[in-house]
Amino acid sequence: MGNDTGNRRRRIVIIGSGFGGLFAARKLKKADADITIINRTTHHLFQPLLYQVATGIISEGEIAPPTRLILRKYRNTTTLLGDVTDIDMTARTVTSEAMGMTTVTPYDSLIVAAGAGQSYFGNDHFAEYAPGMKTIDDALELRGRILGAFEQAEISTDAHARERLMTFVVVGAGPTGVELVGQIAELAHHTLRGSFRNIDPSDARIVLLDGADDVLPVYGGKLSANARKKLEKLGVEIQLQAMVTDVNRDGLTIKRKDGTETLIRSQCKVWSAGVQASPLGKMIADQSDTTVDRAGRVRVQPDLSVAGHPEVFVIGDMMALDDLPGLAQVAMQGGEYVAKQLIAEIKGKQTEYQRPDFRYWDKGSMATISRFSAVAKVGRIELTGFIAWLIWLVIHLMYLVGYRSRAMTLFAWTMTFFGRGRAQMTITEQQVIARTALKEQHRPAPPAPAPAAERDAG
């Protein structure tokens, strides 16, 4: 199936401005093609540092620069705000909606990089009480909940209520959960020390829950053991082989391996266990010769295209191929690979049937635990402590977009890690209640009561 573009330029549509979408757009900046990037937000999000926004280390602006400004010098690229509601793979169009307006964008080639959201494993109602951390809104809400819990505890006169307010629970002991729980511990034991008169923030109970057998299970061995030891030294209570069966306003119910259930009373809960790919994956699978896996990821061909539709590519957290992990590096390399193939085809150097297979170069993985401490794994090399932490700093600075973001983030890190202050400690009640308020706003109105005459007749 070729692209019948005649004499006009190739129309390439990219859905999503995350790592995959942005790196594809960058690679295509000089291509003889018209590029349209559609995203539901106006920014490119550096998701690995969201937990630092949630704990007051850096501002959201440093990790979420406007996509339009990033791409403004790319003359062949148009940026559209819109939530994609339909992909018609027969007509080759993408339909998106933004602020009450609908846009239909035709394409010759389509790159779908819409990412993934938090998975509650069928219990989506948990989100109201235990938000995830996938968006700027999530991070700001969590900052309000974390710091707000300390503020409420300060004015509470009930010992049981104060205990509940000062219990923080993070569900999921992967990199995000470990990084977040480590920073909550540092807030309690370091940053907020001496700031309250009626409570001691270091009395906070900080719990990390997971159904796995160890923290950071993807690392295993020495690295997992090191991370666990460091977290426990920070005062984190680690509960493993514990499955969450219910979450409500009062706390969480967990079921242990022996079948016993326990309630942990906590106001501030965070969910970092599991991801679910964008629903666009199912939409694509329904129109093609492929399927999605349990996480909603599209099973792609070795060239990252969709079976039966070589003009459609799925990359990043939305693709399932060779058990590749949902890491930023996979998305970046996938975006650049697809762009390179399209450029070669536009120049007539190859056809869509001559594409080489995508090869992922594993550059390693790492997670920070606290100031001056991290774990890193690059091939067979395993690093812990200060050296791993320095490597983590350098790599994350490198991948931030823009010199200003790098400079401001480096300054914030210096102030935080070598001092006690954090620049982004402002919270508002609106940040905390916005999720519930928006749900109520979009909830269908109840039917109007019948007129009095009809009620009397009944």
N, C-alpha and C positions, 0 to 999 in steps of 0.2 A: 504494500500500500504506500504509494509515494505521495509527496506533497505537490499538488498541482497549483503552483503559484504563478505560472505564466511569466510575465516580465516584471511583476511587482516584487517588492521585497518580502522576505519571509516574515510572517507575523508570529512572534514567540510570546506566549503568555506565561507568566510565573505567578503561582498562587502561594503567597507567604513571603514574608521578608525576614525570616529567621536566618540562621547560619546557611542553610542550603540555598534558599532563594536569593539571599544577598550575594553569596559567593558566585552563584550562577550569573546574576546580573552584572557583577563586576567583570567576570571573564568575557561577557558578551558586549562590553562597552564599545568596542570598535568593530563589531560584526556588521555586515551589510544586511541588517534586519531591523524591524521595528519591535522593540521590547515593551511589554506592558506588565508591570508588577502590581498585583492586587493583594491587599492585606486588610484585615479587619481592624487593625490599629494603625496609627500614624507613625509608629516607631519601630526600629529594629531593636529587639530585646536580647541583651547578653545575659541569658538565663542563669548561667552558673554563679552569678554574683547576686541573685535575688535575695538570698538569705542575709546578705550584708545590708541591703535596703531595709529588710524586716527588723534588723537589730540595730539600726541607727548608725552604721559605720559610714556608708556612702549614700548619696542622694540618687533618686530614680533617674535623674537627668544624665548621670555619668554612664549608666548602663543601658539607656534607652534613647539614643539620639534619633531625631526625626529622619525617617527613611527618605523623604523628599529632599532634605538637605544633603544627605549622603550621596544621593544620585543626581544632584542638580547639574553636574558637569557632563553627565552622560547624555549627549544630545539625541541618541536613538532610543532613550528610555522614558516611558511615561509611568507615573505612579498614580494609582487609583485607590481611594479608600473604599472598602466594601467588604461585606461578609458574604462569601460565596454560598449561594443557595442552590445552584444547579450547574452541573457539567453535562452538556449534551455531546457525547462523543461521536454521534452520527452527523449532526449539523456542525460540529466543531465550534461550539460556543461556550462561554462561561458567563453565567448570570450572577450578578452580585447586587447587594442592597446596602445602602448607607443613608441614614437620616431621612428615611421615607422615599428615597429615589432608587430606581432600579436601572442597572446598566447591563447591557449584553455586549460581550467582547468576543469577537471571532478570533480564531487562532489557526495556524498551520502546525505549530508545535506547542505542546503544553508541558510545563514542568510543575508538578504538584508538590509543594513543600510546606504544607499547612500545619505540620508538627503534631503534637499530642497534648492532651490535657490530663488532669488527675483522674485516676481510676479509684472508685470506692467499691469495686467488685460487686456491683449491683445494689449498693446501699447509698444511692446518691443523696439521700436525706441527711447523711452524716455531714455533708459539706456546710450546712448552716452552723454547726457547732464546732467542726474541725476543718477549717479551710485548708486547701492545699497551697502550693506555692509555685504557680506556673505563670502568673501575670503580675504586672505592676500593681494592679488593684489588690491582688492577693497579698503582696508584700506590705503594702501600706496598711491594709486591714490588720495583718498580723502584728505590725509594729504597734498599732493602736491597742490591740488586745493584750500584747505582752506588757507594754509599759502601763497601760490602763489598769491591769490587774494589780500592779504594785500600788498605784494611786488609790484604788478602791480599798486595798488592804490597809493602807495608812489611816483611812477614816472609819474603818469598820471597828465596831466595839464587840462583835461576836467572835469568840475564839474559833468556833467551828467554821464560820464563814471566812474568817481570815486564813485559816488553814487551806480551805478550798481555793481561795483566791491566789495563794502563793504556791500552788501546785501546778507545774507546767508539764504537759505530756506531749511528746513528739512520737508519732506512729510511723515507723519505718526507719531501719538502721542502715540504709544505703548512704551514699555520699551526701545527699541533700540533708537527710535527717541527722547525720553525724555532725555536719558543719553547723547546722542550725542549733542543735542542742548544746554544742560546745560554746557558741556565742551567747546563748541564753545564760549558761553557767558563768561566763565572763561578765555579763551584765550584772548578775546578782552578786558575784563575789568581788568584783573589781570596780566596774564603772559606777555603780549606784551606791557603793559603800559610803556610809556617812551622810547620805542625802535625805534620809527620812528620820523622823523623830519617834514615831510610835512602832515602827517595825525595823527589823534588821534584814535587808534584802538577802543576805547570805543564809538566812533560815529557809529560803525557798527550797521546795522539793522539786527536783527536775528529773523527769522519768523518760527513758527511751525504751519504746516497745517494738518488738518484732517477732514474727512467727518463726524466723530462721534460728539457726543454732549459734550464730555469732554476729557481731557487728561487721559491717562492710564484707558480707559473705562473698562478693565477687573477687575480693583480694585474697582472702583466706590466709592460713598459716601465720607467719610472723607479723605481717602487716595488720591483720585483724586483731591479733592478740595485743599488739602495741597500741592500736587505737582504743581498744577496750580499757586497757590499763590507764591510758592518759585520761579518758573520759571519767573513769571512776576516781582518779586523783582530783579531777575538777569538781567532784561531788555529784556526778550524774548517776542516778540509779538505773541500772540496765536490767530489763526484764525480757528474756528471750523465750522462744517457744510459747509465745503468748499471742493468741488471736483475738482481735477486737470483734465482739459480737453485737455491741450496741454503743451508740454515742448519743448523748442528750445534753441538755443545758447543765445538768449537775455533774456529769463526768463520763467515764467510759467503763463498759463492762468487758472484761477480758476472760477468755477461756484458756486454761492451761492444758498442757499435753495430757495430764492425768484426769482431765474432765472437770476439774473444779473451776468455778467462776468467781471473779472478784470485781468489785466496783472500786475504781479509783476516782475519788471526788476531785474535780478540777474544773475551773472555769476556762482556762486557756489551753486549748488542744490544737495541735497542728497535724495535718495528714500529709505524709510524704511517702506513702507506700503504694506503688503501682502507677502505671500510666496507661492511657487509652488513646489510640490514634484518632485523628480527626474523622468525623463521620463521612467525610468526602471519600475515604477509602472504600467504604461499603458501596457508595454511589458508583465509583469506578468499577469495582468488581462486578456489580450487577449488569454493567454494560459491556463486559469483556469476557475473555476466556480465562480469567484468574479468580482467585478467592482471597479472603482475608484470614489472618490468624486470630487467636483468641483475644489479642490486644487490638484488633481492628486494623492491623498493618497489611498492606497490599503485598502479595507474593509477586515479586517482579522478576523479569528476565535478567540474565547476566549483564545486559547492557542498561539495566535499570528501567527499561521500558515495560509497558503493560502487554501481556500476551494478546496478539491480534490487533494491537494498536501501537505500532512502532513510533508513532508521532507523539505519544503520551508517556511521560516519565514520572516516576514517583520516587522521591528521595527523602533522606533524613529519617526522622522518627516515624514516618508513615510507611516506610518500606520494610519488607521482610526478605532478607537474602543472606544465606550462609550464617545465620545466627549472629549477624553483626549487631553490636550493642547500640543503644540509643544515645550516642555521644555526639558532641558538637563536631568532633573531627570527622565522623562518618558523614554528617550532613555537609560539611565544608568540601570534603573530597568528592562527594557525590555531585554537588552542584558544579564544581569545576570540571569534573569528568563529562557531565552531560553537555555543558556549554562547549567544551572542546570538540565533542562529536558533532554538535550542530554547526559549529564554525567550519569544520572540515567538509560537511555536507553542503553548506552554502557555497563554499569555494569549489565544489565539484571534485574534491580529493577522495571522497568515499561516498558510498551510498548507505542508506540506513541498514542494509543487510551485511555491511562489511565492518560494523563496529566491533572493536575489541571488547573483551569482557572487562567489567569494572574490577579493579584490584585495590583493596583497601590497605593502606600502610598504617599499621598500628604504631602510633607514636607514644603509646603508654597512657596511663590514667593516674589520677592523683586526687586526694581529698585533704583539705585542711581540717584540723581538729580544734586548735586554739592558737593563740599567738605563739609564734616560734615553733609550732609543731604541726607536722603533716605526714602523710604517707604517700609514697609514689611507687609505681611499678612500670618500668620500661623494659619490655622483653623479659629477660631473666634477672634484670637488675632490680633490687628492692631497696628503697631508701626510706628512712624515717627521721623524725626530729627536725632540727633546724635547717639542715641542707635541703631536705624535701620541701620544707616551707618556703625557702628562698626560691627554689625552682618553680614552685607553685605561683609565687608572686610574679616572677618574670614572665612566665607563659601567659598568665591571665592578663597582664598589662599589654603584652604583644597583641593579643586578639581583641582588645577593646578598640572600638572604632573612633578614630580622631585623636589628634595630639592633646586637645583640651581635656578630653575624657581621661586620657592616660595621666596627664599632669595632675588633675584634680583628684583622681583616685589615689595616686601615689602620695599626695599630700594628706589625704584623709587617712590612709593606712599609717603614715608616719605618726600622725597625731594620736591615732587610736592604739597602735601596737607599742609605741614607745612612751605613751602617756596614759591618762585615765579618761580623757574626754572623748565624746563622740559628737560629731557635728549635727547629726540628723536625728534628734530626739523629740522633735515636735510631733504631737499627735492631736487628733480631733475626734470628737464623738461621731462626726459624719463618716469618717473613714471606717469606723467599726460597724455602724448600722446600715451602711449603704447597700450591702448585699441583700439584707432582708427587705429594705425599703423598695428596692428595684423589683424584687419578686412580687411584693404586694401591688406595686404599680401595674405590673403586667398580668396580674391575676384577673380572670374574667369576673365581671361584676355579677352579683347574685341577681336572679330575676326579680323584677319589680313586684311588689305585693298587688294582689288583685284589688280592683275598686271595691269600696264598701258594699255597693249594691250586689256585686257578684258573691261576696263572702256571705251576705245575708241569705242569698238565694240558695247557696250551698248548704 
